[in-house]
């Protein structure tokens, strides 16, 4: 399955998240940051390279939530 198989164009006029998008894109542009303490003892004990493993874990968890699976294609 390629990236084109999972991306869908959104009709923003009928989108149920339009109000949130407009607010955070036009009225209150922002970024999203989180700081949390997590126990990575098991990862360190297995001698995994920390950065690639953390990228995998974070992106896997974030992608479980549909609200975070959006992107903007400025060419459209």
C-alpha positions, 0 to 999 in steps of 0.5 A, a space after each residue: 500500500 503506497 502513500 496515495 492509497 491512504 490519503 484522502 482529500 477533505 472537502 473543508 466546507 463539509 468537514 466536521 473539524 472545519 471550525 477547529 482547523 480555521 481557529 488554529 490555522 487562521 486565528 490562533 496559529 500554534 504548534 503542539 509540544 508535549 513533555 512527559 516522563 516515560 520509562 525506557 529501561 527496557 529499550 536501553 537494556 536491549 541496546 537499541 539505538 534510542 533515536 530511531 526507536 523513539 521515532 517509531 514509538 511516537 509516530 505509531 502512537 500518534 497515528 492511532 488518533 485520527 485527529 493527528 493524521 492530517 497534512 496540508 498540500 499547498 499545491 492543491 
